[in-house]
């Protein structure tokens, strides 16, 4: 029996284009695998950050947006009350996971989540970035967007078992490197 490891997708909600496009992509890969007897591997990546990450409201990425705001002593904008959770992976850990998937035959036909299994609230993230950036920013709250998930943390059991992989960079270590890059390239 096929067990689904991606939950909480609402196919006709405001985020449905994002959610459904990812699920459709996986379905297309699986269909191609079955039709053409090809070996495929599907990797699901989660909130990734590190040097060179693009930032700004158009990208909707919380880590680079908070860093930019903190370094400019602008308000750190939290949507909702900040209790919603996310997990954050440093780009080097993610690349190592992807390379392991590519070079591991046991990953053929699998859907594997690559991300951190350590959850942080958005409010915790804002406070950590503010402290690491030595910022005078205030934390402000705005309404939570419709259909914004309250919890998001990948199950990385397959990555651990099949790839012998899990992230090794702590959130603070990754943020320090990312903040240093922002300071150097601003």
Helices and strands as residue ranges (DSSP letters): H 16-36, E 42-45, E 48-49, H 62-71, E 76-79, E 85-87, E 89-90, H 91-102, G 105-107, E 111-114, E 119-121, H 122-132, E 139-142, H 157-163, H 171-185
